[in-house]
Amino acid sequence: MSLRDAINLRRRKSGVIMMAGFALFALGGIASSTNHSFIAVSLLGFLMFGGGMLYQFYGIRCPRCGGKIGFALNSFGNLFAVPSQFRFCPLCGVGLDTQLDATQQT
């Protein structure tokens, strides 16, 4: 598994959580217009979306150095994968296509 694959796995998980949260937020908002008990569903969706976004920004780290690279990754606009033009960690300079050691895999 390369560094890019490890980061992609984390980005996909948080991206799915964000999209599911956005869908719950929208559906809960629509449903709460007729029945006010669906406000809790909308709130849950909002929290899921916000949590996924915060993880995308602050939780995604370089597997090699542990530096926060979420802001740099999100500047490219791809929610689910590391863009191909993002080739190196901006903090430690290691190439993202290098393989993880067996002891460093998370």
Backbone as JSON, one array per atom type, in Angstrom:
{
  "sequence": "MSLRDAINLRRRKSGVIMMAGFALFALGGIASSTNHSFIAVSLLGFLMFGGGMLYQFYGIRCPRCGGKIGFALNSFGNLFAVPSQFRFCPLCGVGLDTQLDATQQT",
  "N": [[0.85, -1.17, 0.0], [0.6, 2.14, -0.91], [1.56, 5.49, 0.14], [-0.25, 7.28, -0.94], [-2.48, 5.62, -1.37], [-3.18, 5.03, 1.28], [-3.93, 7.55, 2.23], [-6.0, 8.11, 0.44], [-7.88, 6.19, 1.25], [-8.69, 7.17, 3.74], [-9.75, 9.64, 2.93], [-11.87, 8.84, 1.29], [-13.58, 7.54, 3.12], [-14.28, 9.67, 4.87], [-15.42, 11.36, 2.99], [-17.68, 9.92, 2.15], [-19.1, 9.89, 4.54], [-19.57, 12.62, 4.78], [-21.21, 13.13, 2.51], [-23.39, 11.46, 3.04], [-24.27, 12.66, 5.39], [-24.99, 15.18, 4.39], [-27.12, 14.44, 2.73], [-28.91, 13.4, 4.66], [-29.34, 15.74, 6.11], [-30.61, 17.38, 4.2], [-32.89, 15.81, 3.52], [-34.06, 15.56, 6.05], [-34.63, 18.24, 6.53], [-36.54, 18.76, 4.56], [-38.52, 16.91, 5.27], [-39.14, 17.83, 7.82], [-40.66, 20.02, 7.4], [-43.26, 19.23, 7.2], [-43.62, 17.53, 9.39], [-42.58, 18.09, 12.55], [-40.99, 16.44, 14.06], [-38.9, 15.45, 12.63], [-36.77, 17.11, 12.75], [-34.65, 16.33, 14.31], [-33.41, 14.42, 12.71], [-32.45, 16.01, 10.67], [-30.65, 17.57, 12.15], [-28.83, 15.59, 12.95], [-27.78, 14.88, 10.45], [-26.55, 17.3, 9.79], [-24.55, 17.4, 11.77], [-23.08, 15.13, 11.06], [-22.14, 15.86, 8.52], [-20.65, 18.16, 9.18], [-18.76, 17.01, 10.93], [-17.43, 15.23, 9.19], [-16.31, 17.08, 7.43], [-14.61, 18.54, 9.13], [-12.85, 16.47, 9.76], [-11.76, 16.02, 7.24], [-10.27, 18.38, 6.93], [-8.62, 18.66, 9.28], [-7.99, 16.12, 10.31], [-6.83, 14.37, 8.47], [-3.73, 13.13, 7.87], [-0.25, 13.01, 6.98], [0.97, 9.79, 6.39], [3.63, 9.22, 6.85], [5.1, 11.38, 8.16], [3.22, 12.47, 9.86], [2.14, 14.98, 9.65], [-0.33, 17.56, 9.24], [-2.14, 17.49, 6.38], [-4.51, 18.05, 5.26], [-5.73, 20.54, 4.53], [-4.16, 21.28, 2.35], [-4.73, 19.21, 0.56], [-7.46, 19.56, 0.13], [-7.55, 21.87, -1.31], [-7.47, 21.29, -3.96], [-9.95, 20.37, -4.68], [-10.98, 17.8, -5.04], [-12.93, 15.44, -3.53], [-12.82, 12.76, -2.79], [-10.37, 11.52, -3.36], [-6.76, 11.69, -3.59], [-5.48, 14.12, -5.66], [-3.85, 13.66, -8.85], [-1.84, 15.48, -9.46], [-0.84, 16.18, -7.02], [1.92, 15.3, -5.62], [3.85, 15.04, -3.62], [4.39, 15.09, -0.07], [3.71, 18.11, 1.51], [5.02, 18.79, 3.82], [7.03, 16.95, 4.73], [8.19, 16.13, 2.39], [8.24, 13.62, 1.2], [7.59, 11.3, -1.42], [4.31, 10.59, -2.57], [3.77, 8.24, -3.82], [5.4, 6.29, -2.82], [5.98, 3.25, -1.05], [4.37, 2.17, 1.94], [5.93, 1.14, 4.97], [5.63, -2.05, 6.6], [5.36, -1.77, 9.33], [4.43, 0.79, 9.63], [1.87, 0.99, 8.66], [-1.5, 1.92, 9.03]],
  "CA": [[0.0, 0.0, 0.0], [1.38, 3.37, -0.98], [1.07, 6.6, 0.96], [-1.43, 7.81, -1.63], [-3.59, 4.72, -1.09], [-3.59, 5.19, 2.68], [-4.63, 8.83, 2.34], [-7.25, 7.96, -0.3], [-8.83, 5.44, 2.07], [-9.24, 8.1, 4.74], [-10.56, 10.66, 2.25], [-13.12, 8.23, 0.84], [-14.45, 7.32, 4.28], [-14.83, 10.93, 5.33], [-16.28, 11.89, 1.93], [-18.96, 9.21, 2.22], [-19.8, 10.4, 5.73], [-20.04, 13.98, 4.46], [-22.33, 13.08, 1.56], [-24.54, 10.89, 3.75], [-24.75, 13.7, 6.3], [-25.67, 16.21, 3.61], [-28.4, 13.89, 2.31], [-29.79, 13.38, 5.83], [-29.69, 17.13, 6.43], [-31.59, 17.85, 3.22], [-34.14, 15.06, 3.68], [-34.65, 15.95, 7.33], [-35.19, 19.58, 6.38], [-37.77, 18.67, 3.77], [-39.53, 16.19, 6.04], [-39.54, 18.58, 9.0], [-41.64, 21.04, 7.05], [-44.59, 18.67, 7.46], [-43.65, 16.91, 10.7], [-41.46, 18.7, 13.26], [-40.14, 15.45, 14.74], [-37.76, 15.13, 11.76], [-35.69, 18.08, 12.96], [-33.52, 15.58, 14.86], [-32.73, 13.8, 11.57], [-31.73, 17.09, 10.02], [-29.54, 17.92, 13.02], [-27.87, 14.5, 12.85], [-27.12, 15.04, 9.17], [-25.67, 18.47, 9.88], [-23.39, 17.02, 12.56], [-22.28, 14.2, 10.26], [-21.47, 16.64, 7.48], [-19.63, 18.99, 9.82], [-17.68, 16.15, 11.43], [-16.65, 14.77, 8.04], [-15.54, 18.2, 6.91], [-13.51, 18.81, 10.06], [-11.86, 15.42, 9.6], [-11.05, 16.27, 5.97], [-9.33, 19.48, 7.1], [-7.68, 18.54, 10.4], [-7.7, 14.75, 10.7], [-6.03, 13.64, 7.49], [-2.32, 13.41, 8.09], [0.72, 12.24, 6.21], [1.3, 8.57, 7.12], [5.06, 9.15, 7.14], [5.56, 12.37, 9.15], [2.13, 12.82, 10.77], [1.76, 16.37, 9.46], [-1.69, 17.8, 8.74], [-2.11, 17.87, 4.96], [-5.89, 18.14, 4.81], [-6.0, 21.8, 3.84], [-3.49, 21.25, 1.05], [-5.46, 18.28, -0.3], [-8.79, 20.1, -0.21], [-7.44, 23.0, -2.22], [-7.63, 20.81, -5.33], [-11.36, 20.22, -4.93], [-11.41, 16.42, -5.15], [-13.38, 15.06, -2.2], [-12.65, 11.35, -2.48], [-9.05, 10.98, -3.66], [-5.66, 12.63, -3.72], [-5.29, 14.41, -7.08], [-2.6, 13.15, -9.42], [-0.82, 16.53, -9.43], [-0.33, 16.25, -5.65], [2.88, 14.2, -5.69], [4.71, 14.99, -2.46], [3.89, 15.69, 1.17], [4.29, 19.46, 1.6], [5.73, 19.0, 5.08], [8.26, 16.17, 4.83], [8.77, 15.99, 1.06], [8.27, 12.24, 0.71], [6.68, 11.07, -2.53], [3.11, 9.88, -2.15], [3.69, 6.93, -4.47], [6.29, 5.34, -2.15], [5.27, 2.22, -0.29], [4.42, 2.21, 3.41], [6.51, -0.02, 5.61], [4.61, -2.86, 7.27], [5.18, -1.28, 10.7], [3.81, 2.11, 9.63], [0.51, 0.97, 8.13], [-2.53, 2.14, 10.05]],
  "C": [[0.89, 1.23, 0.0], [0.79, 4.43, -0.05], [-0.21, 7.19, 0.37], [-2.66, 6.94, -1.36], [-4.11, 4.87, 0.33], [-4.37, 6.49, 2.88], [-5.97, 8.76, 1.61], [-8.3, 7.21, 0.5], [-9.48, 6.34, 3.11], [-10.15, 9.15, 4.1], [-11.89, 10.07, 1.78], [-14.09, 8.03, 1.99], [-15.08, 8.63, 4.75], [-15.72, 11.57, 4.27], [-17.64, 11.23, 1.91], [-19.77, 9.69, 3.41], [-20.35, 11.8, 5.46], [-21.25, 13.95, 3.53], [-23.58, 12.49, 2.21], [-25.13, 11.91, 4.72], [-25.49, 14.8, 5.56], [-27.04, 15.71, 3.15], [-29.38, 13.83, 3.48], [-30.24, 14.78, 6.2], [-30.77, 17.64, 5.49], [-32.92, 17.13, 3.39], [-34.83, 15.39, 4.99], [-35.26, 17.33, 7.27], [-36.49, 19.58, 5.61], [-38.88, 18.0, 4.58], [-39.99, 16.98, 7.26], [-40.5, 19.71, 8.67], [-43.06, 20.54, 7.27], [-44.71, 18.09, 8.86], [-42.4, 17.37, 11.46], [-40.59, 17.7, 14.0], [-38.94, 15.06, 13.89], [-36.63, 16.15, 11.87], [-34.45, 17.38, 13.51], [-32.72, 14.9, 13.75], [-31.89, 14.84, 10.84], [-30.51, 17.5, 10.85], [-28.45, 16.85, 12.97], [-27.09, 14.59, 11.53], [-26.16, 16.2, 9.16], [-24.41, 18.14, 10.66], [-22.49, 16.05, 11.82], [-21.49, 14.95, 9.2], [-20.35, 17.49, 8.08], [-18.46, 18.17, 10.35], [-16.81, 15.63, 10.3], [-15.79, 15.87, 7.46], [-14.38, 18.54, 7.83], [-12.43, 17.74, 9.97], [-11.08, 15.6, 8.31], [-9.98, 17.35, 6.16], [-8.24, 19.19, 8.13], [-7.25, 17.11, 10.71], [-6.84, 13.98, 9.73], [-4.58, 14.09, 7.61], [-1.46, 12.56, 7.18], [1.06, 10.97, 7.0], [2.77, 8.49, 7.52], [5.46, 10.1, 8.27], [4.48, 12.76, 10.15], [1.68, 14.26, 10.66], [0.36, 16.5, 8.88], [-1.63, 18.29, 7.3], [-3.52, 18.02, 4.4], [-6.21, 19.41, 4.04], [-5.37, 21.82, 2.45], [-4.22, 20.33, 0.08], [-6.8, 18.85, -0.74], [-8.72, 21.31, -1.12], [-7.61, 22.59, -3.67], [-9.09, 20.53, -5.67], [-11.85, 18.8, -5.11], [-11.71, 15.9, -3.75], [-12.98, 13.65, -1.82], [-11.25, 10.79, -2.71], [-8.02, 12.1, -3.7], [-5.46, 12.88, -5.21], [-3.92, 13.96, -7.58], [-1.5, 14.21, -9.41], [-0.25, 16.77, -8.04], [0.62, 15.07, -5.48], [3.71, 14.01, -4.44], [3.99, 15.56, -1.25], [4.5, 17.07, 1.29], [5.12, 19.69, 2.85], [7.04, 18.22, 5.15], [8.91, 15.9, 3.48], [8.81, 14.58, 0.5], [7.25, 12.1, -0.42], [5.48, 10.24, -2.1], [2.95, 8.53, -2.82], [4.67, 5.93, -3.88], [5.45, 4.41, -1.29], [5.43, 2.46, 1.21], [5.16, 0.99, 3.91], [5.43, -0.77, 6.36], [4.35, -2.36, 8.7], [4.47, 0.06, 10.75], [2.38, 2.11, 9.14], [-0.48, 1.12, 9.27], [-3.82, 1.52, 9.63]]
}
